Amino acid sequence: MDEPTIMSNPVWKGHAHVYGDDIDTDRIIAGKYTKTLNLDDLAAHVLEDLDPSFRERFVCGDIVVAGWNFGCGSSREQAPLALKTVGVSAVVAFSFARIFYRNAINVGLPVFEIKDHGIINGDLLSLTPNSGVCENHSQSKVLKSHPLPNIMLNIMKVGGLVAWMKEHKSFPETSL
């Protein structure tokens, strides 16, 4: 599947698919599908228990938006992998479970914490990870998250931590 990639100064534009609080990893990808190593199989079932019509409405590059504690539950890496593989360009939430946040960075899926964002289903968004700016074109609002640290941007630029390790043969230094 085509997936957005991080470049030197990326901007992703897509429509919002909005969900509530405490969306756990089993709701992102049900455990019964995590036995496969085929990422396209994972992507075929992403969010189906939470939103059975997600795949019908989703367009590659769209953005998943949620409330508090997105990605809570198990520490499975398949949840952010399934979102990334289906073509989600980023996830915006009030907050993330810490293990999901780190797994997302490790697999190259951008995450933005924006408190009280007010985004609704279908809003057209533009996200710039280098600056942490989220433009809501539908509501004519500019929202701000903390920009992703350079170390995380550099990990995502190459497609995640495994790709980083293959390319650099070492963990990224915090000064990057």
C-alpha positions as CSV (number, residue, x, y, z in Angstrom):
1,M,0.0,0.0,0.0
2,D,1.1,3.6,-0.6
3,E,2.0,5.3,2.6
4,P,3.0,8.9,3.4
5,T,6.6,9.4,4.1
6,I,8.5,11.9,6.2
7,M,10.6,14.3,4.1
8,S,12.7,17.2,5.3
9,N,9.7,19.5,5.7
10,P,6.5,17.4,5.2
11,V,2.9,18.5,5.4
12,W,0.3,15.8,5.4
13,K,-3.3,16.6,4.4
14,G,-6.2,14.4,5.0
15,H,-9.7,14.0,6.4
16,A,-10.3,13.3,10.1
17,H,-11.7,10.0,11.3
18,V,-12.6,10.8,14.9
19,Y,-13.0,8.4,17.8
20,G,-13.4,8.8,21.6
21,D,-11.3,8.1,24.7
22,D,-9.5,5.0,25.8
23,I,-9.3,3.4,22.3
24,D,-7.3,0.3,23.1
25,T,-5.0,-1.7,20.9
26,D,-7.6,-4.5,20.6
27,R,-10.0,-1.9,19.1
28,I,-7.3,-0.8,16.6
29,I,-6.5,-4.3,15.5
30,A,-8.2,-7.3,17.2
31,G,-5.9,-9.8,18.8
32,K,-7.3,-12.6,16.5
33,Y,-5.5,-10.9,13.6
34,T,-2.1,-10.4,15.2
35,K,-0.9,-14.0,14.5
36,T,0.2,-13.0,10.9
37,L,3.3,-11.3,9.8
38,N,1.6,-10.1,6.6
39,L,1.0,-6.4,7.1
40,D,-1.6,-6.1,4.4
41,D,-3.7,-8.7,6.3
42,L,-3.4,-6.5,9.4
43,A,-4.4,-3.4,7.5
44,A,-7.4,-5.2,6.0
45,H,-8.9,-5.4,9.6
46,V,-7.7,-2.1,11.1
47,L,-10.4,-0.5,13.3
48,E,-13.1,-3.0,12.1
49,D,-14.4,-3.7,15.6
50,L,-14.5,0.0,16.5
51,D,-15.8,1.3,13.2
52,P,-16.9,-1.4,10.7
53,S,-17.2,1.3,7.9
54,F,-13.7,2.8,8.4
55,R,-12.2,1.0,5.4
56,E,-15.0,2.0,3.1
57,R,-14.6,5.7,4.0
58,F,-10.9,5.8,4.4
59,V,-8.6,7.4,1.8
60,C,-4.9,6.9,2.0
61,G,-3.4,9.9,3.9
62,D,-6.4,10.4,6.1
63,I,-5.8,11.1,9.8
64,V,-7.1,9.2,12.8
65,V,-8.2,11.5,15.6
66,A,-9.1,10.6,19.2
67,G,-9.5,11.8,22.7
68,W,-7.6,10.7,25.8
69,N,-5.4,7.6,26.2
70,F,-5.3,6.4,22.5
71,G,-3.6,3.1,22.2
72,C,-4.0,1.9,25.7
73,G,-4.1,-1.8,26.5
74,S,-1.6,-4.3,25.3
75,S,1.8,-3.3,24.1
76,R,1.5,-4.9,20.7
77,E,3.3,-3.2,17.9
78,Q,0.7,-4.4,15.4
79,A,-1.7,-1.6,16.3
80,P,0.5,1.3,14.9
81,L,1.8,-1.0,12.1
82,A,-1.8,-1.7,11.0
83,L,-2.6,2.0,11.0
84,K,0.6,2.9,9.1
85,T,0.2,0.1,6.6
86,V,-3.4,1.0,5.7
87,G,-2.1,4.5,4.9
88,V,-3.0,6.6,7.9
89,S,-0.6,9.6,7.7
90,A,-0.7,10.4,11.4
91,V,-2.7,10.1,14.6
92,V,-3.9,13.1,16.6
93,A,-5.2,12.7,20.1
94,F,-5.5,14.5,23.4
95,S,-3.1,11.9,24.8
96,F,-1.5,8.6,24.0
97,A,-0.7,5.5,26.1
98,R,3.1,5.8,26.4
99,I,3.8,2.4,24.9
100,F,1.6,3.1,21.9
101,Y,3.3,6.4,21.4
102,R,6.8,4.9,21.4
103,N,5.7,2.0,19.2
104,A,4.3,4.4,16.7
105,I,7.5,6.3,16.5
106,N,9.4,3.0,16.3
107,V,7.4,2.0,13.2
108,G,7.4,5.4,11.7
109,L,3.8,6.5,12.4
110,P,3.6,10.2,13.4
111,V,1.6,11.0,16.5
112,F,0.5,14.5,17.7
113,E,-0.8,15.3,21.2
114,I,-3.2,18.2,20.9
115,K,-5.4,18.9,24.0
116,D,-9.0,19.9,23.4
117,H,-8.5,19.9,19.6
118,G,-12.2,20.2,18.7
119,I,-11.7,18.2,15.5
120,I,-14.9,16.5,14.1
121,N,-15.4,13.7,11.6
122,G,-14.6,14.8,8.1
123,D,-12.6,17.9,9.0
124,L,-9.8,18.5,6.5
125,L,-6.5,18.7,8.3
126,S,-2.9,19.6,7.4
127,L,-0.1,18.4,9.8
128,T,3.5,19.6,9.9
129,P,5.5,17.4,12.3
130,N,8.6,19.6,12.2
131,S,6.7,22.5,13.8
132,G,3.8,20.6,15.5
133,V,1.2,22.7,13.6
134,C,-2.2,21.2,12.7
135,E,-4.4,23.3,10.5
136,N,-8.1,22.5,10.6
137,H,-9.1,23.9,7.2
138,S,-12.8,23.0,7.8
139,Q,-13.0,25.1,11.0
140,S,-10.3,27.7,10.0
141,K,-8.3,27.0,13.1
142,V,-4.6,26.5,13.7
143,L,-3.8,24.0,16.5
144,K,-0.4,23.4,18.0
145,S,1.2,20.3,19.5
146,H,4.7,20.1,20.7
147,P,6.9,19.5,17.7
148,L,8.3,16.0,17.5
149,P,11.9,15.9,18.8
150,N,14.6,15.7,16.1
151,I,15.5,12.2,17.3
152,M,12.0,11.0,16.6
153,L,11.8,12.8,13.3
154,N,15.0,11.2,12.2
155,I,13.8,7.8,13.2
156,M,10.6,8.3,11.2
157,K,12.4,9.8,8.2
158,V,14.0,6.4,7.5
159,G,10.8,4.5,8.2
160,G,11.2,3.5,11.9
161,L,13.7,2.2,14.4
162,V,14.5,-1.0,12.6
163,A,15.3,0.9,9.4
164,W,17.4,3.3,11.4
165,M,19.4,0.4,12.9
166,K,19.9,-1.2,9.4
167,E,21.1,2.1,8.0
168,H,23.3,3.4,10.9
169,K,24.2,0.2,12.8
170,S,23.6,1.9,16.1
171,F,20.9,3.6,18.2
172,P,20.2,7.2,17.4
173,E,22.0,9.7,19.6
174,T,19.9,12.1,21.5
175,S,21.8,15.0,19.9
176,L,20.5,14.3,16.4
